[in-house]
Structures are given as C-alpha cells and as structure tokens.
Amino acid sequence: MPAVDFKSGELVLEGYLELPEGYGPFPASIVCHPHSLYGGEMYNNVVMGVCIHLVKNQIAALRFNFRGVGNSEGKFGEGIKEQDDTKAALEFLLQRDEIDHKRIALTGYSFGAFVGLAALNNNENIKALVGISPPLTFFEFNYLKNCTKPKLLIIGDMDQFTPENEFEDFYKDLSAPKEKRILQGADHFYWNYENELGKIVAEFLQKTL
C-alpha cells in the first residue's frame, strides 16, 4: 500500500494515500479516524470501509494517524492539536500532482468528525464535508451551523453517543446544502455496516466533488 508521511509542525505523521486506477489528477478526501485514546487509528473498520469505496469510485483517499497514534510522532493533543494535523494533511494533498486541488473533501468519523470538521469547515480548499456519527453528546459542533458547503451527516439509529432525537434537532439548524442518512440497526461502531456506509459516502462525494 502507498505509505506516506508528512509534517505537522515539527512532528512527522504516518498515513496512506490510496489512488484509484487510471490517470489523475483525482478528486480526494481526507479521512479522519476516531478517538486516539480509545483505540482509534487509521486501520479502523469505518475508516477502511470508507476508503475502499472512495477508491473504487475514482476518489483518492488519505487516511493518517493523528499525533501519538501508531508511528505518528507526538502525544495526544486534546482534539486541538489534532486539528493542526488535519490541516497538515490538507497541505500534503495540495502538494501532490495526482490530486485535483479543486476537488478535495473532508470525511471524519466520531472524534475524527469533531476534529476534521472543526479544522476545515471554513477552508476554501475543502469543497464538501462528511461527518459520520458526530458525537454530539461529548463535543460542540455549533461551528457547522453557518457552514454553506455541501455536507452529509450519518448516524446509526442505535448510536450510543449521538441519540437520534439530538441528531435531528442539530441537523434541523444547519445551513443548506445538507443531507442526512440514518442507518437502521447500526450503532456507533458500524460493525457489518462498513460496506453500506462506504457506498453512501462515496456516492455523496461523487456528486459533490
């Protein structure tokens, strides 16, 4: 697999930039993993499921480990320094000839949704946003309310950390354009739903990038 590394400040972070078959430049999405202190990393089942379907649908996927995870240098940054890591991931993509710099998205799962969306929701180089199970119970997402980029929010109806009624209230207050999907039977961890989830994300980004 195409292992890469890039700098976030003085730290070196590890990742994988997976490219579709054929010739670029390709649209791309950064994919941010769940909570670093609870086993979250770039091999997470949701991260992998999304990346597989992005690449199948001619969208490059950059997944990486936040600081202090795997072989990425540094230590946990309380969700603040990880925003710098996400910005560094974008800068890395903007330096790659294989990537269409006008068609880049951000996809974040759980803690990665909080970090990634906070870091890049108002960045002019990001054209679309995907938040998978944003943990509304634990993190503040009000910064999204005035965001006018195309955005897709996804939860499972059994999500332990994003109750459906709270999700609906939050979604109602978001600016358009926006879409939502609620996967019946899925909880926060999406075991056995990775394929369906990946297809949903890829279809949205095909449409919006």
BELURFEN-V474033 format. One line per field, one symbol per residue. phi: phi as a letter, one per 40 degrees, with the letter a starting at -180 (. if undefined). psi: psi as a letter, one per 30 degrees, with the letter a starting at -180 (. if undefined). Layout:
phi: ???
psi: ???
This chain:
phi: .ccbaacbgccbbcabbbbcchbccbcabcbbccdccbgcaccdccdccccdcccdbgbcbbbacddgbfcccgbdbggcccccccccccdcccccccbcccbbbbbbbfdccdcccccbcbcccbbabbbbfccccbbcbccccbcbcdabbbbccbccbbdccccccccdcccccabbbbccgcbcbfcgbdcccccccccccdcbc
psi: liklllkjbflkklakjkkllakakkllkkjklakefhgklfgkeeeeeeeeeeefghklkjklklkgkbgklalkggfeffeeeeeeeeeeeffkffkjffiklkkkkbefeeeeeeegfgkffkflkkjjhkiffflkgfffegkglkkkkkllfgkffikeeeeeeeeefkklklllkjjkfkaffgkggeeeeeeeeeeeeeef.
